């Protein structure tokens, strides 16, 4: 049995009706997975990600993450679109994730995206974190729950990234700035008491688009419940979100005073992660950010 036949069988089981893949075409993908569009019985179309069988856990947590994000569509079905996960598994040497196929474009109404994200952030939990760990890019991301935001950000976001860099031989490069930053977190987050909002977690310009009707679509999440400003900060890190987006978000739910400083702290996490993934050029940027924060 080919892997496409095995995937067809699993889709059939998930849909509760027969489905057979008749065509499959590569549509590129990111630096981690290969991506395919498949079509078949009853003109149904799906988006399929493939990777090695040993990485099935990545697809399992993405499957669960997308299901968590689908809460948004219960009250916002006409605005925010989330690809519905169909199934995941392994076949032979490959793992796979099957999602609803949504035709997308890079052009749409940024105001709708801002409004939709503000509504998503109003979905909250009792604690910061999530019930399981996941990944950001290809890096493990700890989501151990905490009752206060400062502890979560220190213990589950900044310290793990520092430890990974220490293991790569950068400990002396980071000292003593890392210790100064950790000791200064109380001041950086003083009097800031955010709600644990549902976050995308990896919201850069490559992880959102628009349907052909102009509604925003978000995908490839690294979700957890945290300070909504962490999502907004990342939208500013690599560009791609226009003025209309920020104006609409702030009109729906204004950001708190002090965001401009916290933005650097929140984006430090992503730059540290890039340093762990891609090397010292990002480490230099991270050191510069830490120096500004301390």
ChimeraX commands (.cxc) that place a marker at each C-alpha (Angstrom):
marker #1 position 0.00,0.00,0.00 radius 0.5
marker #1 position 1.40,3.42,-0.94 radius 0.5
marker #1 position 1.33,6.22,1.61 radius 0.5
marker #1 position -1.30,8.00,-0.49 radius 0.5
marker #1 position -3.58,4.96,-0.27 radius 0.5
marker #1 position -3.07,4.77,3.49 radius 0.5
marker #1 position -3.91,8.47,3.80 radius 0.5
marker #1 position -7.02,7.98,1.64 radius 0.5
marker #1 position -8.17,5.22,3.98 radius 0.5
marker #1 position -7.61,7.38,7.07 radius 0.5
marker #1 position -9.49,10.31,5.50 radius 0.5
marker #1 position -12.38,7.96,4.72 radius 0.5
marker #1 position -12.46,6.76,8.32 radius 0.5
marker #1 position -12.40,10.34,9.62 radius 0.5
marker #1 position -15.16,11.52,7.27 radius 0.5
marker #1 position -17.32,8.45,7.75 radius 0.5
marker #1 position -17.59,7.94,4.01 radius 0.5
marker #1 position -15.44,6.64,1.20 radius 0.5
marker #1 position -12.74,8.94,-0.12 radius 0.5
marker #1 position -10.05,8.10,-2.64 radius 0.5
marker #1 position -7.20,10.42,-3.57 radius 0.5
marker #1 position -7.16,10.78,-7.35 radius 0.5
marker #1 position -4.66,13.61,-7.75 radius 0.5
marker #1 position -1.87,14.98,-5.59 radius 0.5
marker #1 position 0.39,17.91,-6.37 radius 0.5
marker #1 position 3.24,19.48,-4.44 radius 0.5
marker #1 position 2.63,23.04,-3.33 radius 0.5
marker #1 position 5.97,23.60,-1.69 radius 0.5
marker #1 position 5.96,24.11,2.04 radius 0.5
marker #1 position 8.16,25.57,4.72 radius 0.5
marker #1 position 11.63,24.55,5.84 radius 0.5
marker #1 position 10.25,21.71,7.97 radius 0.5
marker #1 position 7.52,19.81,6.07 radius 0.5
marker #1 position 6.58,19.08,2.48 radius 0.5
marker #1 position 3.08,20.22,1.52 radius 0.5
marker #1 position 0.58,18.77,-0.94 radius 0.5
marker #1 position -2.85,19.49,-2.31 radius 0.5
marker #1 position -4.89,16.32,-2.86 radius 0.5
marker #1 position -8.24,15.93,-4.57 radius 0.5
marker #1 position -10.50,12.99,-5.17 radius 0.5
marker #1 position -13.95,11.53,-4.56 radius 0.5
marker #1 position -16.87,14.00,-4.72 radius 0.5
marker #1 position -14.40,16.74,-5.76 radius 0.5
marker #1 position -13.18,16.98,-2.16 radius 0.5
marker #1 position -9.81,18.68,-1.63 radius 0.5
marker #1 position -7.41,18.51,1.30 radius 0.5
marker #1 position -4.06,19.96,2.34 radius 0.5
marker #1 position -1.52,17.33,3.40 radius 0.5
marker #1 position 1.77,17.80,5.24 radius 0.5
marker #1 position 4.41,15.07,5.16 radius 0.5
marker #1 position 7.51,14.45,7.25 radius 0.5
marker #1 position 9.46,11.53,8.64 radius 0.5
marker #1 position 7.59,9.02,10.81 radius 0.5
marker #1 position 9.68,9.97,13.84 radius 0.5
marker #1 position 8.16,13.47,13.80 radius 0.5
marker #1 position 4.51,12.42,14.06 radius 0.5
marker #1 position 4.28,14.22,17.42 radius 0.5
marker #1 position 4.65,17.53,15.56 radius 0.5
marker #1 position 1.51,16.76,13.59 radius 0.5
marker #1 position -0.31,15.52,16.69 radius 0.5
marker #1 position 0.23,18.83,18.52 radius 0.5
marker #1 position -0.68,20.83,15.41 radius 0.5
marker #1 position -3.88,18.78,15.08 radius 0.5
marker #1 position -4.76,19.55,18.72 radius 0.5
marker #1 position -3.73,23.21,18.36 radius 0.5
marker #1 position -5.97,23.79,15.36 radius 0.5
marker #1 position -8.87,22.17,17.20 radius 0.5
marker #1 position -8.24,24.57,20.09 radius 0.5
marker #1 position -8.26,27.53,17.70 radius 0.5
marker #1 position -11.54,26.36,16.18 radius 0.5
marker #1 position -13.22,27.86,19.25 radius 0.5
marker #1 position -12.90,31.14,17.36 radius 0.5
marker #1 position -15.24,30.02,14.61 radius 0.5
marker #1 position -18.07,29.19,16.99 radius 0.5
marker #1 position -18.94,32.87,17.32 radius 0.5
marker #1 position -16.80,34.29,14.50 radius 0.5
marker #1 position -17.40,31.85,11.64 radius 0.5
marker #1 position -18.03,34.70,9.21 radius 0.5
marker #1 position -14.69,36.41,9.97 radius 0.5
marker #1 position -11.78,34.21,11.09 radius 0.5
marker #1 position -11.05,30.98,9.25 radius 0.5
marker #1 position -9.10,28.09,10.79 radius 0.5
marker #1 position -8.14,25.06,8.66 radius 0.5
marker #1 position -10.07,22.15,10.13 radius 0.5
marker #1 position -7.79,19.21,10.97 radius 0.5
marker #1 position -9.04,15.92,9.51 radius 0.5
marker #1 position -6.54,13.30,10.69 radius 0.5
marker #1 position -2.86,12.56,11.32 radius 0.5
marker #1 position -0.77,9.43,11.54 radius 0.5
marker #1 position 2.13,7.46,10.11 radius 0.5
marker #1 position 2.49,5.19,7.14 radius 0.5
marker #1 position 5.78,3.44,6.49 radius 0.5
marker #1 position 8.61,5.93,6.85 radius 0.5
marker #1 position 6.37,9.00,6.74 radius 0.5
marker #1 position 4.05,10.88,9.06 radius 0.5
marker #1 position 1.22,13.01,7.76 radius 0.5
marker #1 position -1.33,15.63,8.74 radius 0.5
marker #1 position -4.49,16.18,6.70 radius 0.5
marker #1 position -6.27,19.53,6.86 radius 0.5
marker #1 position -9.20,21.19,5.20 radius 0.5
marker #1 position -8.00,22.85,1.99 radius 0.5
marker #1 position -8.71,26.59,1.96 radius 0.5
marker #1 position -7.79,28.49,-1.24 radius 0.5
marker #1 position -5.88,31.55,0.00 radius 0.5
marker #1 position -4.43,34.83,-1.19 radius 0.5
marker #1 position -2.02,37.28,0.43 radius 0.5
marker #1 position -4.40,40.19,-0.09 radius 0.5
marker #1 position -7.35,41.05,2.13 radius 0.5
marker #1 position -8.82,43.52,4.57 radius 0.5
marker #1 position -6.35,44.12,7.41 radius 0.5
marker #1 position -9.14,45.64,9.48 radius 0.5
marker #1 position -10.94,42.28,9.54 radius 0.5
marker #1 position -7.76,40.57,10.67 radius 0.5
marker #1 position -7.33,43.06,13.52 radius 0.5
marker #1 position -10.93,42.70,14.65 radius 0.5
marker #1 position -10.84,38.91,14.43 radius 0.5
marker #1 position -7.60,38.61,16.40 radius 0.5
marker #1 position -8.95,40.86,19.16 radius 0.5
marker #1 position -12.00,38.60,19.44 radius 0.5
marker #1 position -9.81,35.50,19.51 radius 0.5
marker #1 position -7.76,37.00,22.35 radius 0.5
marker #1 position -10.95,37.38,24.40 radius 0.5
marker #1 position -11.08,33.59,24.64 radius 0.5
marker #1 position -9.34,32.97,27.95 radius 0.5
marker #1 position -8.28,30.22,30.35 radius 0.5
marker #1 position -7.76,30.11,34.10 radius 0.5
marker #1 position -3.97,29.76,33.85 radius 0.5
marker #1 position -1.12,30.65,31.53 radius 0.5
marker #1 position 0.19,27.83,29.34 radius 0.5
marker #1 position -1.69,24.87,27.91 radius 0.5
marker #1 position -2.47,21.26,28.79 radius 0.5
marker #1 position 0.40,19.96,26.63 radius 0.5
marker #1 position 3.76,21.11,25.31 radius 0.5
marker #1 position 4.15,21.83,21.62 radius 0.5
marker #1 position 6.75,23.24,19.24 radius 0.5
marker #1 position 7.67,26.58,17.71 radius 0.5
marker #1 position 9.34,26.05,14.36 radius 0.5
marker #1 position 11.14,22.83,15.22 radius 0.5
marker #1 position 11.98,23.82,18.81 radius 0.5
marker #1 position 10.21,22.18,21.78 radius 0.5
marker #1 position 8.02,24.70,23.58 radius 0.5
marker #1 position 7.08,24.11,27.21 radius 0.5
marker #1 position 3.53,25.05,28.19 radius 0.5
marker #1 position 3.58,24.04,31.86 radius 0.5
marker #1 position 0.76,25.98,33.49 radius 0.5
marker #1 position 1.36,28.91,35.84 radius 0.5
marker #1 position -1.04,31.12,37.73 radius 0.5
marker #1 position 1.00,34.27,37.08 radius 0.5
marker #1 position 2.36,35.58,33.79 radius 0.5
marker #1 position 5.81,36.63,34.98 radius 0.5
marker #1 position 6.62,33.11,36.21 radius 0.5
marker #1 position 5.37,31.56,32.99 radius 0.5
marker #1 position 7.41,33.87,30.77 radius 0.5
marker #1 position 10.56,33.38,32.82 radius 0.5
marker #1 position 10.34,29.61,33.40 radius 0.5
marker #1 position 8.72,28.37,30.18 radius 0.5
marker #1 position 9.94,30.86,27.59 radius 0.5
marker #1 position 13.16,32.73,28.37 radius 0.5
marker #1 position 15.07,30.26,30.59 radius 0.5
marker #1 position 14.63,27.25,28.22 radius 0.5
marker #1 position 15.98,29.30,25.32 radius 0.5
marker #1 position 18.98,30.40,27.37 radius 0.5
marker #1 position 19.66,26.79,28.39 radius 0.5
marker #1 position 19.62,25.62,24.76 radius 0.5
marker #1 position 22.11,28.36,23.86 radius 0.5
marker #1 position 24.31,27.36,26.81 radius 0.5
marker #1 position 24.35,23.81,25.43 radius 0.5
marker #1 position 25.52,25.20,22.08 radius 0.5
marker #1 position 28.50,26.88,23.76 radius 0.5
marker #1 position 27.19,30.44,24.10 radius 0.5
marker #1 position 27.00,30.65,27.90 radius 0.5
marker #1 position 30.03,32.93,28.29 radius 0.5
marker #1 position 28.74,35.06,25.43 radius 0.5
marker #1 position 25.46,35.68,27.24 radius 0.5
marker #1 position 26.78,36.20,30.77 radius 0.5
marker #1 position 26.10,38.34,32.74 radius 0.5
marker #1 position 23.35,39.87,30.59 radius 0.5
marker #1 position 21.11,36.81,30.93 radius 0.5
marker #1 position 21.18,36.99,34.73 radius 0.5
marker #1 position 20.54,40.74,34.68 radius 0.5
marker #1 position 17.53,40.23,32.45 radius 0.5
marker #1 position 16.03,37.50,34.63 radius 0.5
marker #1 position 16.56,39.64,37.72 radius 0.5
marker #1 position 14.92,42.61,35.98 radius 0.5
marker #1 position 11.76,40.82,34.85 radius 0.5
marker #1 position 9.88,42.04,37.93 radius 0.5
marker #1 position 10.51,45.60,36.83 radius 0.5
marker #1 position 9.78,44.95,33.16 radius 0.5
marker #1 position 6.41,43.37,33.98 radius 0.5
marker #1 position 5.61,45.46,37.06 radius 0.5
marker #1 position 1.89,46.09,37.51 radius 0.5
marker #1 position 1.11,44.28,34.26 radius 0.5
marker #1 position -1.60,41.69,34.91 radius 0.5
marker #1 position -2.79,40.30,31.58 radius 0.5
marker #1 position -5.52,37.72,31.17 radius 0.5
marker #1 position -4.47,34.28,29.84 radius 0.5
marker #1 position -5.69,34.82,26.26 radius 0.5
marker #1 position -5.75,32.21,23.51 radius 0.5
marker #1 position -2.66,32.99,21.40 radius 0.5
marker #1 position -1.57,31.84,17.97 radius 0.5
marker #1 position 1.97,31.87,19.35 radius 0.5
marker #1 position 3.87,32.20,16.06 radius 0.5
marker #1 position 2.02,35.03,14.36 radius 0.5
marker #1 position 4.34,36.36,11.69 radius 0.5
marker #1 position 3.44,37.28,8.12 radius 0.5
marker #1 position 4.02,33.74,6.83 radius 0.5
marker #1 position 1.33,32.25,9.06 radius 0.5
marker #1 position -1.73,34.17,7.99 radius 0.5
marker #1 position -3.49,34.90,4.72 radius 0.5
marker #1 position -7.00,35.61,3.41 radius 0.5
marker #1 position -9.71,33.57,1.74 radius 0.5
marker #1 position -10.83,34.57,-1.72 radius 0.5
marker #1 position -13.77,36.27,0.01 radius 0.5
marker #1 position -11.34,38.42,1.99 radius 0.5
marker #1 position -11.65,36.74,5.41 radius 0.5
marker #1 position -8.45,36.23,7.43 radius 0.5
marker #1 position -7.02,32.73,7.84 radius 0.5
marker #1 position -4.43,31.75,10.46 radius 0.5
marker #1 position -2.44,28.51,10.43 radius 0.5
marker #1 position 0.79,26.83,11.62 radius 0.5
marker #1 position 0.13,27.76,15.27 radius 0.5
marker #1 position 2.28,27.33,18.37 radius 0.5
marker #1 position -0.61,28.01,20.71 radius 0.5
marker #1 position -0.80,28.62,24.43 radius 0.5
marker #1 position -2.72,30.92,26.75 radius 0.5
marker #1 position -0.73,34.05,27.52 radius 0.5
marker #1 position -0.49,37.81,27.29 radius 0.5
marker #1 position -2.20,38.92,24.07 radius 0.5
marker #1 position 0.59,41.44,23.59 radius 0.5
marker #1 position 2.96,38.56,22.79 radius 0.5
marker #1 position 0.98,37.88,19.59 radius 0.5
marker #1 position 0.84,41.57,18.68 radius 0.5
marker #1 position 4.56,41.97,19.34 radius 0.5
marker #1 position 5.44,39.20,16.91 radius 0.5
marker #1 position 3.35,40.79,14.16 radius 0.5
marker #1 position 5.82,43.69,14.37 radius 0.5
marker #1 position 8.95,41.52,14.37 radius 0.5
marker #1 position 9.17,40.48,10.71 radius 0.5
marker #1 position 6.66,42.85,9.11 radius 0.5
marker #1 position 3.67,42.06,6.94 radius 0.5
marker #1 position 0.85,43.57,9.00 radius 0.5
marker #1 position -0.40,46.96,7.83 radius 0.5
marker #1 position -1.59,50.02,9.70 radius 0.5
marker #1 position -5.25,49.02,9.20 radius 0.5
marker #1 position -4.62,45.85,11.21 radius 0.5
marker #1 position -3.24,47.70,14.25 radius 0.5
marker #1 position -5.86,50.45,14.11 radius 0.5
marker #1 position -8.68,47.88,14.02 radius 0.5
marker #1 position -7.17,45.80,16.83 radius 0.5
marker #1 position -6.74,48.82,19.10 radius 0.5
marker #1 position -10.24,50.04,18.30 radius 0.5
marker #1 position -11.55,46.62,19.36 radius 0.5
marker #1 position -9.30,46.22,22.42 radius 0.5
marker #1 position -6.66,48.89,23.13 radius 0.5
marker #1 position -3.22,47.71,24.22 radius 0.5
marker #1 position -2.13,48.51,27.77 radius 0.5
marker #1 position 0.33,51.26,28.69 radius 0.5
marker #1 position 3.93,50.05,28.55 radius 0.5
marker #1 position 3.44,47.76,25.56 radius 0.5
marker #1 position 6.34,49.31,23.63 radius 0.5
marker #1 position 8.83,48.07,26.25 radius 0.5
marker #1 position 7.19,44.68,26.77 radius 0.5
marker #1 position 7.20,44.19,22.99 radius 0.5
marker #1 position 11.00,43.91,23.05 radius 0.5
marker #1 position 10.85,41.35,25.87 radius 0.5
marker #1 position 8.27,39.24,24.06 radius 0.5
marker #1 position 10.09,39.34,20.73 radius 0.5
marker #1 position 13.34,38.40,22.47 radius 0.5
marker #1 position 11.88,34.90,22.86 radius 0.5
marker #1 position 11.57,34.52,19.08 radius 0.5
marker #1 position 15.02,35.95,18.38 radius 0.5
marker #1 position 16.57,33.61,20.96 radius 0.5
marker #1 position 14.74,30.76,19.26 radius 0.5
marker #1 position 16.08,31.85,15.87 radius 0.5
marker #1 position 19.57,31.95,17.38 radius 0.5
marker #1 position 19.09,28.36,18.55 radius 0.5
marker #1 position 17.81,27.32,15.13 radius 0.5
marker #1 position 19.94,29.38,12.75 radius 0.5
marker #1 position 23.04,30.60,14.55 radius 0.5
marker #1 position 25.04,33.52,15.82 radius 0.5
marker #1 position 23.68,36.28,13.57 radius 0.5
marker #1 position 20.46,36.15,15.57 radius 0.5
marker #1 position 22.42,35.83,18.80 radius 0.5
marker #1 position 23.96,39.25,18.18 radius 0.5
marker #1 position 20.47,40.69,17.71 radius 0.5
marker #1 position 19.31,38.99,20.92 radius 0.5
marker #1 position 22.20,40.45,22.91 radius 0.5
marker #1 position 21.31,43.91,21.63 radius 0.5
marker #1 position 17.71,43.44,22.75 radius 0.5
marker #1 position 18.78,42.26,26.21 radius 0.5
marker #1 position 21.05,45.27,26.57 radius 0.5
marker #1 position 18.09,47.56,25.87 radius 0.5
marker #1 position 15.97,45.72,28.43 radius 0.5
marker #1 position 18.50,45.82,31.28 radius 0.5
marker link #1:1,2 radius 0.2
marker link #1:2,3 radius 0.2
marker link #1:3,4 radius 0.2
marker link #1:4,5 radius 0.2
marker link #1:5,6 radius 0.2
marker link #1:6,7 radius 0.2
marker link #1:7,8 radius 0.2
marker link #1:8,9 radius 0.2
marker link #1:9,10 radius 0.2
marker link #1:10,11 radius 0.2
marker link #1:11,12 radius 0.2
marker link #1:12,13 radius 0.2
marker link #1:13,14 radius 0.2
marker link #1:14,15 radius 0.2
marker link #1:15,16 radius 0.2
marker link #1:16,17 radius 0.2
marker link #1:17,18 radius 0.2
marker link #1:18,19 radius 0.2
marker link #1:19,20 radius 0.2
marker link #1:20,21 radius 0.2
marker link #1:21,22 radius 0.2
marker link #1:22,23 radius 0.2
marker link #1:23,24 radius 0.2
marker link #1:24,25 radius 0.2
marker link #1:25,26 radius 0.2
marker link #1:26,27 radius 0.2
marker link #1:27,28 radius 0.2
marker link #1:28,29 radius 0.2
marker link #1:29,30 radius 0.2
marker link #1:30,31 radius 0.2
marker link #1:31,32 radius 0.2
marker link #1:32,33 radius 0.2
marker link #1:33,34 radius 0.2
marker link #1:34,35 radius 0.2
marker link #1:35,36 radius 0.2
marker link #1:36,37 radius 0.2
marker link #1:37,38 radius 0.2
marker link #1:38,39 radius 0.2
marker link #1:39,40 radius 0.2
marker link #1:40,41 radius 0.2
marker link #1:41,42 radius 0.2
marker link #1:42,43 radius 0.2
marker link #1:43,44 radius 0.2
marker link #1:44,45 radius 0.2
marker link #1:45,46 radius 0.2
marker link #1:46,47 radius 0.2
marker link #1:47,48 radius 0.2
marker link #1:48,49 radius 0.2
marker link #1:49,50 radius 0.2
marker link #1:50,51 radius 0.2
marker link #1:51,52 radius 0.2
marker link #1:52,53 radius 0.2
marker link #1:53,54 radius 0.2
marker link #1:54,55 radius 0.2
marker link #1:55,56 radius 0.2
marker link #1:56,57 radius 0.2
marker link #1:57,58 radius 0.2
marker link #1:58,59 radius 0.2
marker link #1:59,60 radius 0.2
marker link #1:60,61 radius 0.2
marker link #1:61,62 radius 0.2
marker link #1:62,63 radius 0.2
marker link #1:63,64 radius 0.2
marker link #1:64,65 radius 0.2
marker link #1:65,66 radius 0.2
marker link #1:66,67 radius 0.2
marker link #1:67,68 radius 0.2
marker link #1:68,69 radius 0.2
marker link #1:69,70 radius 0.2
marker link #1:70,71 radius 0.2
marker link #1:71,72 radius 0.2
marker link #1:72,73 radius 0.2
marker link #1:73,74 radius 0.2
marker link #1:74,75 radius 0.2
marker link #1:75,76 radius 0.2
marker link #1:76,77 radius 0.2
marker link #1:77,78 radius 0.2
marker link #1:78,79 radius 0.2
marker link #1:79,80 radius 0.2
marker link #1:80,81 radius 0.2
marker link #1:81,82 radius 0.2
marker link #1:82,83 radius 0.2
marker link #1:83,84 radius 0.2
marker link #1:84,85 radius 0.2
marker link #1:85,86 radius 0.2
marker link #1:86,87 radius 0.2
marker link #1:87,88 radius 0.2
marker link #1:88,89 radius 0.2
marker link #1:89,90 radius 0.2
marker link #1:90,91 radius 0.2
marker link #1:91,92 radius 0.2
marker link #1:92,93 radius 0.2
marker link #1:93,94 radius 0.2
marker link #1:94,95 radius 0.2
marker link #1:95,96 radius 0.2
marker link #1:96,97 radius 0.2
marker link #1:97,98 radius 0.2
marker link #1:98,99 radius 0.2
marker link #1:99,100 radius 0.2
marker link #1:100,101 radius 0.2
marker link #1:101,102 radius 0.2
marker link #1:102,103 radius 0.2
marker link #1:103,104 radius 0.2
marker link #1:104,105 radius 0.2
marker link #1:105,106 radius 0.2
marker link #1:106,107 radius 0.2
marker link #1:107,108 radius 0.2
marker link #1:108,109 radius 0.2
marker link #1:109,110 radius 0.2
marker link #1:110,111 radius 0.2
marker link #1:111,112 radius 0.2
marker link #1:112,113 radius 0.2
marker link #1:113,114 radius 0.2
marker link #1:114,115 radius 0.2
marker link #1:115,116 radius 0.2
marker link #1:116,117 radius 0.2
marker link #1:117,118 radius 0.2
marker link #1:118,119 radius 0.2
marker link #1:119,120 radius 0.2
marker link #1:120,121 radius 0.2
marker link #1:121,122 radius 0.2
marker link #1:122,123 radius 0.2
marker link #1:123,124 radius 0.2
marker link #1:124,125 radius 0.2
marker link #1:125,126 radius 0.2
marker link #1:126,127 radius 0.2
marker link #1:127,128 radius 0.2
marker link #1:128,129 radius 0.2
marker link #1:129,130 radius 0.2
marker link #1:130,131 radius 0.2
marker link #1:131,132 radius 0.2
marker link #1:132,133 radius 0.2
marker link #1:133,134 radius 0.2
marker link #1:134,135 radius 0.2
marker link #1:135,136 radius 0.2
marker link #1:136,137 radius 0.2
marker link #1:137,138 radius 0.2
marker link #1:138,139 radius 0.2
marker link #1:139,140 radius 0.2
marker link #1:140,141 radius 0.2
marker link #1:141,142 radius 0.2
marker link #1:142,143 radius 0.2
marker link #1:143,144 radius 0.2
marker link #1:144,145 radius 0.2
marker link #1:145,146 radius 0.2
marker link #1:146,147 radius 0.2
marker link #1:147,148 radius 0.2
marker link #1:148,149 radius 0.2
marker link #1:149,150 radius 0.2
marker link #1:150,151 radius 0.2
marker link #1:151,152 radius 0.2
marker link #1:152,153 radius 0.2
marker link #1:153,154 radius 0.2
marker link #1:154,155 radius 0.2
marker link #1:155,156 radius 0.2
marker link #1:156,157 radius 0.2
marker link #1:157,158 radius 0.2
marker link #1:158,159 radius 0.2
marker link #1:159,160 radius 0.2
marker link #1:160,161 radius 0.2
marker link #1:161,162 radius 0.2
marker link #1:162,163 radius 0.2
marker link #1:163,164 radius 0.2
marker link #1:164,165 radius 0.2
marker link #1:165,166 radius 0.2
marker link #1:166,167 radius 0.2
marker link #1:167,168 radius 0.2
marker link #1:168,169 radius 0.2
marker link #1:169,170 radius 0.2
marker link #1:170,171 radius 0.2
marker link #1:171,172 radius 0.2
marker link #1:172,173 radius 0.2
marker link #1:173,174 radius 0.2
marker link #1:174,175 radius 0.2
marker link #1:175,176 radius 0.2
marker link #1:176,177 radius 0.2
marker link #1:177,178 radius 0.2
marker link #1:178,179 radius 0.2
marker link #1:179,180 radius 0.2
marker link #1:180,181 radius 0.2
marker link #1:181,182 radius 0.2
marker link #1:182,183 radius 0.2
marker link #1:183,184 radius 0.2
marker link #1:184,185 radius 0.2
marker link #1:185,186 radius 0.2
marker link #1:186,187 radius 0.2
marker link #1:187,188 radius 0.2
marker link #1:188,189 radius 0.2
marker link #1:189,190 radius 0.2
marker link #1:190,191 radius 0.2
marker link #1:191,192 radius 0.2
marker link #1:192,193 radius 0.2
marker link #1:193,194 radius 0.2
marker link #1:194,195 radius 0.2
marker link #1:195,196 radius 0.2
marker link #1:196,197 radius 0.2
marker link #1:197,198 radius 0.2
marker link #1:198,199 radius 0.2
marker link #1:199,200 radius 0.2
marker link #1:200,201 radius 0.2
marker link #1:201,202 radius 0.2
marker link #1:202,203 radius 0.2
marker link #1:203,204 radius 0.2
marker link #1:204,205 radius 0.2
marker link #1:205,206 radius 0.2
marker link #1:206,207 radius 0.2
marker link #1:207,208 radius 0.2
marker link #1:208,209 radius 0.2
marker link #1:209,210 radius 0.2
marker link #1:210,211 radius 0.2
marker link #1:211,212 radius 0.2
marker link #1:212,213 radius 0.2
marker link #1:213,214 radius 0.2
marker link #1:214,215 radius 0.2
marker link #1:215,216 radius 0.2
marker link #1:216,217 radius 0.2
marker link #1:217,218 radius 0.2
marker link #1:218,219 radius 0.2
marker link #1:219,220 radius 0.2
marker link #1:220,221 radius 0.2
marker link #1:221,222 radius 0.2
marker link #1:222,223 radius 0.2
marker link #1:223,224 radius 0.2
marker link #1:224,225 radius 0.2
marker link #1:225,226 radius 0.2
marker link #1:226,227 radius 0.2
marker link #1:227,228 radius 0.2
marker link #1:228,229 radius 0.2
marker link #1:229,230 radius 0.2
marker link #1:230,231 radius 0.2
marker link #1:231,232 radius 0.2
marker link #1:232,233 radius 0.2
marker link #1:233,234 radius 0.2
marker link #1:234,235 radius 0.2
marker link #1:235,236 radius 0.2
marker link #1:236,237 radius 0.2
marker link #1:237,238 radius 0.2
marker link #1:238,239 radius 0.2
marker link #1:239,240 radius 0.2
marker link #1:240,241 radius 0.2
marker link #1:241,242 radius 0.2
marker link #1:242,243 radius 0.2
marker link #1:243,244 radius 0.2
marker link #1:244,245 radius 0.2
marker link #1:245,246 radius 0.2
marker link #1:246,247 radius 0.2
marker link #1:247,248 radius 0.2
marker link #1:248,249 radius 0.2
marker link #1:249,250 radius 0.2
marker link #1:250,251 radius 0.2
marker link #1:251,252 radius 0.2
marker link #1:252,253 radius 0.2
marker link #1:253,254 radius 0.2
marker link #1:254,255 radius 0.2
marker link #1:255,256 radius 0.2
marker link #1:256,257 radius 0.2
marker link #1:257,258 radius 0.2
marker link #1:258,259 radius 0.2
marker link #1:259,260 radius 0.2
marker link #1:260,261 radius 0.2
marker link #1:261,262 radius 0.2
marker link #1:262,263 radius 0.2
marker link #1:263,264 radius 0.2
marker link #1:264,265 radius 0.2
marker link #1:265,266 radius 0.2
marker link #1:266,267 radius 0.2
marker link #1:267,268 radius 0.2
marker link #1:268,269 radius 0.2
marker link #1:269,270 radius 0.2
marker link #1:270,271 radius 0.2
marker link #1:271,272 radius 0.2
marker link #1:272,273 radius 0.2
marker link #1:273,274 radius 0.2
marker link #1:274,275 radius 0.2
marker link #1:275,276 radius 0.2
marker link #1:276,277 radius 0.2
marker link #1:277,278 radius 0.2
marker link #1:278,279 radius 0.2
marker link #1:279,280 radius 0.2
marker link #1:280,281 radius 0.2
marker link #1:281,282 radius 0.2
marker link #1:282,283 radius 0.2
marker link #1:283,284 radius 0.2
marker link #1:284,285 radius 0.2
marker link #1:285,286 radius 0.2
marker link #1:286,287 radius 0.2
marker link #1:287,288 radius 0.2
marker link #1:288,289 radius 0.2
marker link #1:289,290 radius 0.2
marker link #1:290,291 radius 0.2
marker link #1:291,292 radius 0.2
marker link #1:292,293 radius 0.2
marker link #1:293,294 radius 0.2
view
